[in-house]
Amino acid sequence: MPGKLIRITTVPLSLHKLLSNQLKYISSHYEVVAVSSGGKYLDLVGKDQGVRTKAVDMTRKITPFKDLAALISLCRFLKAEKPLIVHTHTPKAGLLGMIAARIAGVPIRLHTVAGLPLLEAQGPKRRLLEWTEKLTYSCAMHVYPNSYRMKDIMVKNRYCPEFKLKVIGNGSSNGIDTAYFSPEHFSAEQLRSLREKYGLSENDIVLCFVGRMVKDKGIHELIQAFLKLAPQYPALKLLLTGPFEPDLSPVQPEVENAIRNDRNIVWVDYQEDVRPFLAMSNIFVFPSYREGFPNVVMQAGAMGLPSIVTDINGCNEIIEEGKNGMIIPPKDESKLREAIELLIRDEKRRKDMASVSRKMIIDRYDQHLLWSTLLAEYRVLENKYLK
């Protein structure tokens, strides 16, 4: 009988998107159970990945009573299942999952860090989040930051003992399916049709952003920079793909108004498949304040786009300044505007960056390489802890 591996995230969309197809691969070697809050995406994970699922009601907010109920539910579930490995992702699932796994006596307890929201928090909230992160890491036997810069941040701030920390492969939580994310899926005629569908002309220079419409993704700086550039460059358009989060992180009213109403901005809500939007674009822009190892920057690179990203962990590992994109300071609207304008004006530089983007992603982040490296890590830990 294969050993039992339980993977836990706070919300099922993380299982569905951030770990896409990884569970199916691992299930050839372990009995995999996927745990998250319930809903259609958890059902979809079970169906698509061919794994058993378990719904446990967890929230991304600080909700003490719901969190306690979720912890009790996880403890009961893990004691009944008796897994060999529990591997958690996302802050809330990491905290509750690692505590529950330790209480249940799970032999191997692992947590992946794909971002630290606390880095943008201040005052008592930051202190609380730092304490919960440290508690998560204390209950885990090994902790996997998904970028080398993230590891450095964790060591510098003494969040976790360095001996527990390891980056799998070259970084990322799941790598990228470079066969799926490929410009070869779209003919010139398809791209013309796509642009026409969204009111974009063949000669437009299209900036693309994919992500949540929230402050921490740099959406305020992006909109401000674009609105200043658009009058100077009539062919410049902005294509935004992703949902608003009015409850968790509302954007400024004037920013939302521009997104919804400016004639040079095209906004579409969350999309299951972002490839068409990347394919019809010329430049990818991602001015985020914090990340773990952003999948969307890898996806854009695999689709052959040059990227403008901020100098934060993950982004500054995927992008090499001047080679496959540009790196700017976070929260700096003027530097963002300058970078966009440079790539608008310098077509040769833009195309040179685009020409190497895909190969760099294939060489470093193809997901089969990451999956095999993670599987090897599981095997090493079995030998280490079960002998």
Helices and strands as residue ranges (DSSP letters): E 4-8, H 12-13, I 14-18, H 22-26, E 31-36, H 40-49, E 52-55, H 64-81, E 85-89, H 91-103, E 108-113, G 117-120, H 123-139, E 142-145, H 148-156, G 162-164, G 183-185, H 188-197, E 205-210, G 215-217, H 219-229, E 236-241, H 253-261, E 265-268, H 275-279, E 283-286, H 295-302, E 307-310, H 315-318, E 325-328, H 333-345, H 347-365, H 367-385
